[in-house]
């Protein structure tokens, strides 16, 4: 029975498209997050109602987006990007296809 519940939870997590995004903040730092609606989320960040990190670093600018068929995949990718150094994030922003080709 628990196996079918796990499958149901996995299906629920994978019903909608999800996106990972990187914002460049006013202080030139980067913020990475995930969402199901990128435009709405950037608006929320710029309104000061997004993540605590971005509230004092407005305005923010969208500099990178990746799309996924599943929230879980987007959340995994968000974690991966957050582990990158600033230099690696800058490279990803400049050359997004290179990161994908490397299997990251």
N, C-alpha and C positions, 0 to 999 in steps of 0.2 A: 504493500500500500504506500509506504513512504517513497518508493521509487516513482510512482505515478505523480505524487505530490511534487517531487523534485522536477519531473518533466513539465508539469503545469507551471511551476515557478520559472523554469528556464524559458518556456514559451511566452510567459507574461513579460519577461525581461527583454524578449526579442521581437515584440510585436511592432515597435516603432523604430524609425531611423533615429540614430543618435549621432552626435557630432562632438569631436574634441576640438577645442579652439585655444589659441594663444593670443593674449592681449598684450600690447605694449602700453605700459602705464606712463603717466606724465613724467615720472622720475626715471624713465628709461629702463625700468625693471620689467620682467615678464610675469604674467599670470596665466596659468593653464587650468582649464576646466572642461566639463562636458555638459551637454544640454541636448534637448530635442528641438530647440528653436533658437538658432544662433542670433538672429536679429533681435529678438525679444530679450535674450540674455545680455547682449551688449548694451542695449538700452537700459536695462535694469542696473547693470554695473555703472553706467554713466550717470544714472539718477541717484547714485549713492546707496542703493538698496541691494546691491549684489554682495559679493564676498567681503568680509571685513578687510582683507588685504587691499582691495581696490578702492575702498571708500575714501581713503585719504590720498589716493594716487590718481585722481581723475584730472582730465578726461583720459579714457582708455581708447586704444585704437586696435581693431581687429587686424592681426597680421598673419594668421595661419588658421586653416580649418581642414579637418579630415572627417569623412563621413563613414559610418558603420551601420550595419543592418541590425545591430543589437546593442542595448545599453551596456551589457557586460563587456563586450568588445571595446566599446568606447571608454569605459572605466579602466579597463586594463591598459589601454593605450595612454590614457591620461596619467596613470601611475608611471608608466615607462618614460613619458616625456618629462615628468617632474624629477626623474632621476638624472636627466641629462645636465651637463654643465651649461653655463650661459653660452659658451662658444659653440657647443653642439646644437643648442636651440637656435642660435643665429644661423647655423648651417642648414638646419631643417627649414627654417623660414625662407632662406634664399633658394634652396634646392630641395623642395619637398619630395620629388620623385626619386632622388638619390637615396633617401632614407628608406623608402618603400622597396626599392630595388635591392637594398642590402638586407632585407628581411627583418627590419627592425619592427 
